[in-house]
Amino acid sequence: MKILIATSIYPPKIGGPSQYTKNLEKYLKEKGIENEVISYNNLNKYPQPLRFLFYCFLVLKRATDNDIIYAFNLISCGIPAYLASILFKKRFILRLGGDFLWERAVEEGRTKKPLKYYYQEPKTLKERFFTYLIKRILNGADKIIFTSNFLKEIYKEHFNIKEEKIAIIKNPFPEVRNSEHQSSDFSYQILYAGRIIKLKNLEILLYSFATAIEKIKRPFVLKIIGDGPEKNNLELKIKALGLESDVVIKKAISHQELLKEIEKSYFCVLPSLSEVSPNFVLECIKLKKPILLTKETGIYEDFKDYLIFIDPKDEKEIEEKILYLLDEDNYRDYLEKIKSINIDYSWDEAVKKHILLFKELLRN
């Protein structure tokens, strides 16, 4: 059995999908499953659509030596994988940890709604074309892996996916221990880490933080770690709100450095319009670090009794939850809840689920 993994990014590129691909490659090999990874890492020097064409060529070239093509997104990886599966009669698996249409609509300013409400809106001609293309790719996949029931139910309703095509493999908890990343440099910082894009809802977070810090006496800092097209706009908003000494933006850092930043933070925050399966949250849970998390997420059902969720559109609620956690008694209570979360679901278990799925496909 040989698996070709088609992904957008791979280390040293930083991000959840990059780390996931690296771990999957590693654990499959440890289980005796041959695999190779194709990413866009070395193609970014080329303009689109040349970059996409080169990537298609690489996938088609390597497909003949593999039994299964496993694509990590719908369009940039899914299209080449779909074409290769047709041309060379290979099994095709699609993993969906996000939504192409909604993310594009948010970043282009066509919607400000969370993911589950976006599909209730009328679509443009361009969106209808991509909807048709997505349906073709989904129909062409032998198996579609979702990381949560949240996205699965949306896709079943709007893309008419058959239940027998669907598998759920949740993101495992990262392999870190608290003791490995303890820091004497504990600071009163609130941490956000991720892409600086519109769907992360960071402007609303700034407004909420600006009103919250007027009501507290301790010197808290909001640290934003990441890069993205909204960085300049965010910096302008920080100046407009007079938050230059209260909010700092740092460039993206390695995964190990990020874990240290989580460790030394007072608490973390992820106010996105929607999040399907955020690895940042799993890292916080594993490191027993409090986090405020958007309620529009695929992990809500798993952790609704343990984590504090926020309405991403409600600026006042986000402010209130920030102030709530700045109370020491509330903070201690939240820590105890997080410590009680079962974190046994590991990479070993997630990879075993993958292997069972691979074997099932090759038997049929």
C-alpha positions in Angstrom: 0.0 0.0 0.0 1.3 3.4 -1.0 -0.3 6.8 -0.3 0.2 10.0 -2.1 -0.6 13.0 0.2 -1.5 16.2 -1.7 -1.3 19.2 0.6 -1.0 22.9 0.3 1.7 23.5 2.9 4.3 21.4 4.7 7.1 22.3 7.1 9.0 24.5 7.4 5.9 26.4 6.4 3.9 27.2 9.6 0.3 26.3 10.3 -2.1 23.6 11.5 -2.4 21.8 8.1 1.4 21.8 7.8 1.9 20.2 11.2 -0.9 17.7 10.6 0.6 16.5 7.3 4.0 16.1 8.9 2.6 14.0 11.8 0.5 11.9 9.5 3.4 11.2 7.2 5.6 10.3 10.2 3.1 8.0 11.9 2.0 6.2 8.7 5.7 5.3 8.1 6.0 4.1 11.6 3.1 1.7 11.0 4.8 0.4 7.8 2.6 2.4 5.3 4.6 3.9 2.5 3.7 7.5 1.7 5.0 10.6 0.0 3.9 14.3 0.3 3.5 16.8 -2.5 3.0 20.4 -1.4 3.1 23.9 -2.9 6.2 24.9 -0.8 8.6 25.1 -3.7 6.1 26.5 -6.1 5.2 29.8 -4.4 7.8 31.7 -6.5 5.6 31.1 -9.5 2.5 33.2 -10.2 -1.0 31.7 -10.4 -2.2 29.9 -12.5 1.4 28.6 -13.3 1.8 27.4 -9.7 -1.4 25.4 -9.9 -0.4 23.8 -13.3 3.0 22.8 -11.9 1.3 21.3 -8.9 -1.1 19.3 -11.2 1.9 18.0 -13.1 3.6 16.8 -9.9 0.5 15.0 -8.7 -0.1 13.4 -12.0 3.5 12.3 -12.3 3.6 10.7 -8.9 0.1 9.2 -9.0 1.1 6.2 -11.0 3.4 4.9 -8.2 0.7 5.1 -5.5 -2.5 3.3 -4.7 -4.4 6.1 -3.0 -4.4 9.8 -3.6 -5.2 11.7 -0.4 -6.0 15.4 -0.9 -6.1 17.9 2.0 -8.4 20.5 0.4 -11.1 20.9 -2.2 -9.6 23.1 -4.9 -5.9 23.6 -5.0 -5.2 20.0 -4.0 -8.6 18.4 -4.7 -8.7 19.2 -8.4 -5.3 17.7 -9.2 -6.1 14.6 -7.1 -9.5 14.2 -8.7 -7.9 14.4 -12.2 -5.2 11.9 -11.3 -7.7 9.5 -9.9 -9.7 9.5 -13.1 -6.7 9.3 -15.5 -4.9 6.5 -13.6 -7.9 4.8 -11.9 -6.6 5.5 -8.4 -8.6 5.6 -5.1 -9.2 9.2 -4.1 -9.7 10.5 -0.6 -10.6 14.1 0.3 -10.1 15.6 3.7 -12.1 18.7 4.6 -11.0 20.8 7.6 -12.4 24.0 6.3 -14.8 25.5 3.7 -13.4 27.0 0.4 -16.6 29.0 -0.6 -17.3 30.6 2.8 -13.6 31.5 3.4 -13.4 33.1 0.0 -16.6 35.0 0.5 -15.5 36.4 3.9 -12.1 37.5 2.6 -13.6 39.2 -0.5 -16.1 41.0 1.7 -19.3 39.3 0.4 -20.4 38.0 3.8 -19.7 38.6 7.4 -21.8 35.6 8.6 -20.6 32.5 10.3 -20.2 29.4 8.1 -23.5 27.7 8.8 -25.5 30.8 7.9 -23.5 31.6 4.7 -25.1 28.7 2.8 -28.5 30.2 3.4 -27.6 33.3 1.3 -28.1 33.7 -2.4 -24.9 32.9 -4.4 -23.2 34.9 -7.2 -22.6 33.4 -10.6 -18.9 32.7 -9.7 -20.0 31.0 -6.5 -22.5 28.9 -8.4 -19.7 27.8 -10.8 -17.5 26.8 -7.9 -20.5 25.0 -6.3 -20.8 22.9 -9.5 -17.1 22.2 -9.5 -17.1 21.2 -5.8 -20.0 18.8 -6.4 -18.1 17.1 -9.1 -15.0 16.7 -6.9 -17.1 15.4 -4.0 -18.9 12.9 -6.2 -15.6 11.8 -7.6 -14.1 11.1 -4.2 -14.2 7.5 -2.9 -14.2 8.7 0.7 -14.6 12.1 2.3 -13.0 12.6 5.7 -14.4 15.4 7.9 -12.8 16.5 11.1 -16.1 17.2 12.8 -19.9 16.6 12.5 -20.3 20.4 12.2 -18.9 20.6 8.7 -20.2 17.1 7.7 -23.9 18.2 8.3 -23.5 21.4 6.3 -22.0 19.5 3.4 -24.6 16.7 3.5 -27.4 19.3 3.3 -25.9 21.6 0.6 -23.9 19.1 -1.5 -26.1 16.0 -1.2 -23.2 13.7 -0.1 -24.1 10.1 0.5 -23.6 8.9 4.1 -21.6 5.8 3.0 -18.9 8.1 1.5 -18.3 9.9 4.8 -15.8 9.3 7.6 -15.1 11.3 10.7 -11.5 11.5 11.9 -11.1 14.2 14.5 -7.9 16.1 15.0 -5.9 14.4 17.7 -4.4 16.2 20.7 -0.8 17.4 20.0 2.1 15.5 21.6 3.2 18.0 24.2 3.5 18.0 27.9 3.1 20.9 30.3 6.4 20.4 31.9 8.3 20.6 28.6 7.2 24.2 28.1 6.9 25.7 31.5 8.2 29.2 31.5 9.4 31.5 34.2 8.5 34.4 32.0 4.8 34.1 32.8 3.1 37.4 31.8 -0.3 39.0 31.8 -0.8 38.5 28.1 -3.8 37.4 26.2 -2.8 35.4 23.2 -4.2 35.0 19.7 -2.2 32.9 17.2 -3.1 32.2 13.6 -3.7 33.8 10.2 -4.5 37.5 10.2 -7.5 37.4 7.9 -11.1 38.7 8.1 -12.7 35.4 9.1 -10.6 35.4 12.3 -12.7 38.4 13.5 -9.8 40.2 15.1 -11.3 43.7 14.6 -14.2 42.8 17.0 -11.7 41.4 19.4 -9.8 44.7 19.4 -13.0 46.7 20.2 -13.9 44.3 23.0 -10.3 44.3 24.5 -10.2 48.2 24.3 -13.3 48.5 26.5 -12.2 45.7 28.8 -8.8 47.2 29.7 -10.5 50.4 30.8 -12.1 48.5 33.6 -9.1 46.5 34.9 -6.1 47.7 36.9 -3.6 45.1 36.0 -1.3 45.7 32.9 -2.7 43.2 30.4 -1.3 43.0 26.8 -3.1 41.4 23.8 -0.5 39.6 21.7 -1.4 38.6 18.2 1.0 36.2 16.5 0.7 35.6 12.8 0.7 37.0 9.3 -1.9 37.7 6.7 -3.5 40.2 4.3 -5.4 42.0 7.1 -2.2 42.8 9.1 -1.9 46.4 7.9 -5.6 47.1 8.5 -5.3 45.7 12.0 -2.3 47.9 12.7 -4.3 51.0 11.6 -7.2 50.0 13.8 -4.9 49.6 16.8 -3.6 53.1 16.3 -7.1 54.5 15.8 -8.2 52.9 19.1 -5.1 54.2 20.9 -4.0 50.7 21.7 -0.3 50.9 20.6 1.0 50.1 24.1 -1.7 47.5 24.8 -1.7 45.3 21.6 1.4 43.9 19.9 1.6 42.0 16.6 4.4 39.5 16.1 5.2 37.5 13.0 4.4 33.8 12.7 6.7 31.5 14.7 7.5 27.8 14.8 5.2 25.3 16.4 7.6 24.8 19.3 7.9 28.5 19.9 4.1 28.8 19.8 3.7 26.2 22.5 6.0 28.3 24.7 3.9 31.4 24.0 0.8 29.5 25.0 2.5 28.4 28.2 3.4 31.9 29.3 0.1 33.5 28.5 -2.6 34.2 31.0 -5.2 32.9 28.6 -5.8 32.5 24.9 -8.6 33.7 22.6 -10.0 32.5 19.2 -12.9 34.8 18.2 -13.3 33.6 14.6 -16.6 33.9 12.7 -16.3 30.1 12.5 -13.7 27.4 13.2 -14.1 23.8 12.0 -11.4 21.9 14.1 -8.9 24.5 15.5 -5.6 22.9 16.4 -4.8 26.0 18.5 -7.6 25.1 20.9 -6.4 21.5 21.2 -2.9 22.8 22.0 -4.3 25.1 24.7 -6.3 22.2 26.2 -3.3 19.9 26.2 -1.2 22.6 27.9 -4.1 23.3 30.4 -4.4 26.9 29.3 -7.7 28.7 29.5 -9.2 29.9 26.2 -12.1 31.9 25.0 -13.4 30.2 21.8 -16.0 31.1 19.2 -19.2 29.1 19.7 -19.4 28.7 15.9 -17.1 25.7 15.9 -17.0 22.0 15.1 -15.7 21.2 18.6 -18.5 22.8 20.5 -20.4 19.6 21.2 -17.2 17.9 22.4 -16.2 20.6 24.9 -19.4 22.6 25.7 -19.3 21.5 29.3 -15.7 22.5 29.8 -14.7 25.5 27.7 -16.0 29.1 27.6 -17.6 29.9 24.2 -18.3 33.4 22.8 -20.7 34.7 20.2 -18.2 36.1 17.5 -20.7 38.8 16.5 -21.3 40.1 20.0 -18.7 42.6 21.0 -20.2 43.2 24.4 -20.2 39.4 25.2 -16.6 39.1 24.3 -15.7 42.0 26.6 -17.7 40.4 29.4 -16.0 37.0 29.0 -12.6 38.7 29.0 -13.4 40.5 32.2 -14.9 37.3 33.7 -11.6 35.4 33.2 -9.6 38.3 34.7 -11.3 37.5 38.0 -8.9 35.2 39.8 -11.7 33.0 41.3 -13.3 32.5 37.9 -9.9 31.8 36.4 -9.1 29.1 38.9 -12.5 27.5 38.3 -11.9 27.4 34.6 -8.5 25.9 35.0 -10.1 23.0 37.0 -12.6 22.4 34.2 -9.9 22.3 31.6 -7.8 19.8 33.6 -10.8 17.4 33.7 -10.9 17.1 29.9 -10.0 13.7 28.5 -7.0 14.2 26.3 -6.3 10.5 25.5 -7.2 10.8 21.8 -3.8 10.6 20.2 -2.0 10.5 16.9 -1.6 6.8 17.2 -5.4 6.4 17.3 -6.0 8.8 14.5 -3.5 7.0 12.3 -5.0 3.6 13.0 -8.4 5.0 11.8 -6.7 6.2 8.6 -5.1 2.8 8.0 -8.4 1.0 8.4 -10.0 3.3 5.9 -7.2 2.8 3.4 -7.4 -0.9 3.7 -11.2 -0.9 3.3 -11.0 1.2 0.1 -8.4 -1.1 -1.5 -10.4 -4.2 -0.7 -13.5 -2.8 -2.5 
